[in-house]
Amino acid sequence: MIEFDDVAKVEITIGRIILVEDIEESNKLYKLTVDFGEESPRTVLSGIKKNITPEELLNKRVPFVTNLAPRPMLGMESQAMILAASAGEEFSLLSVGENIPQGTRVM
């Protein structure tokens, strides 16, 4: 069990995926450019290539953990982590309605 204060440390923010790039060197990773309503978009590397197409990702509003330390991967830096669920072959992004703007914090 963890304390409430531990959960409160995790910053979950809605981001809109504005660009999806294939990383040819990887069969797992996409390079996402995500708008969190900040001054500039963030780069997020995500291992979801086998589960979803770039067209399905583009312009989606989904929650991301945004206060993780940046993580280097394949010479790039991932600046957040997308939230998704998977069970065996089943995969789903967590999502919010179109009326929830990017930058909205999840409580």
C-alpha positions as CSV (number, residue, x, y, z in Angstrom):
1,M,0.0,0.0,0.0
2,I,1.1,3.5,-0.7
3,E,0.1,6.7,1.0
4,F,-2.1,9.4,-0.6
5,D,0.9,11.8,-0.7
6,D,2.7,9.3,-3.0
7,V,-0.1,9.4,-5.5
8,A,-0.3,13.2,-5.2
9,K,3.3,13.3,-6.5
10,V,2.3,11.9,-9.9
11,E,1.4,14.7,-12.3
12,I,-1.0,13.4,-15.0
13,T,-1.8,15.9,-17.7
14,I,-4.0,15.7,-20.9
15,G,-1.9,16.1,-24.0
16,R,-2.9,16.4,-27.7
17,I,-0.7,14.3,-30.0
18,I,0.2,16.7,-32.8
19,L,2.8,14.7,-34.7
20,V,3.6,11.0,-34.9
21,E,6.9,9.9,-36.4
22,D,8.1,6.3,-37.0
23,I,11.5,5.5,-35.6
24,E,13.0,3.2,-38.2
25,E,15.6,1.8,-35.8
26,S,12.9,0.5,-33.5
27,N,10.0,-1.9,-34.1
28,K,8.4,-0.7,-30.8
29,L,8.8,3.1,-30.6
30,Y,7.0,6.1,-32.1
31,K,8.3,9.6,-31.6
32,L,5.3,11.7,-30.5
33,T,5.1,15.4,-30.4
34,V,2.6,16.4,-27.7
35,D,0.9,19.7,-26.9
36,F,0.4,20.1,-23.2
37,G,-0.7,23.8,-23.5
38,E,2.9,24.8,-22.5
39,E,5.2,27.2,-24.3
40,S,6.4,24.5,-26.6
41,P,5.4,20.9,-27.3
42,R,7.2,17.9,-25.7
43,T,8.8,14.9,-27.3
44,V,7.5,11.6,-26.0
45,L,8.9,8.2,-27.1
46,S,6.4,5.5,-26.7
47,G,6.6,1.7,-27.2
48,I,3.1,1.3,-28.7
49,K,4.0,0.9,-32.4
50,K,2.7,-2.7,-32.6
51,N,-0.7,-1.7,-31.1
52,I,-1.8,1.4,-32.9
53,T,-1.3,3.3,-36.2
54,P,0.0,6.8,-36.5
55,E,-3.3,7.8,-38.0
56,E,-5.2,6.6,-34.9
57,L,-2.9,8.6,-32.6
58,L,-2.9,11.9,-34.4
59,N,-4.9,14.6,-32.6
60,K,-5.9,12.2,-29.8
61,R,-6.2,13.8,-26.4
62,V,-4.8,11.3,-23.8
63,P,-3.3,11.4,-20.3
64,F,0.4,11.4,-19.8
65,V,2.6,11.3,-16.7
66,T,4.4,14.7,-17.2
67,N,6.7,14.9,-14.2
68,L,8.9,12.0,-14.8
69,A,12.6,12.6,-15.2
70,P,13.5,12.8,-18.9
71,R,14.6,9.4,-20.3
72,P,17.2,9.0,-23.0
73,M,16.3,6.5,-25.7
74,L,18.0,5.9,-29.1
75,G,19.8,9.2,-28.9
76,M,16.6,11.2,-28.1
77,E,14.9,12.2,-24.9
78,S,11.4,11.3,-23.8
79,Q,9.8,14.0,-21.7
80,A,6.6,12.2,-20.5
81,M,4.9,8.8,-20.5
82,I,1.6,8.0,-22.3
83,L,-1.0,6.1,-20.3
84,A,-2.5,3.0,-21.9
85,A,-3.9,-0.4,-20.9
86,S,-3.1,-3.8,-22.3
87,A,-4.2,-7.3,-21.6
88,G,-2.7,-10.0,-23.8
89,E,-3.5,-8.9,-27.3
90,E,-5.9,-6.2,-26.3
91,F,-4.7,-2.6,-26.2
92,S,-6.4,0.7,-25.4
93,L,-5.2,4.2,-24.9
94,L,-6.8,5.9,-21.9
95,S,-8.7,8.9,-23.3
96,V,-10.9,11.9,-22.5
97,G,-13.7,13.6,-24.4
98,E,-12.9,16.2,-27.0
99,N,-14.2,19.0,-24.7
100,I,-11.2,18.5,-22.3
101,P,-8.4,20.8,-23.5
102,Q,-4.7,19.9,-23.5
103,G,-3.0,21.0,-20.3
104,T,-5.8,19.9,-18.1
105,R,-4.6,18.1,-15.0
106,V,-6.1,14.7,-14.0
107,M,-7.0,14.5,-10.3
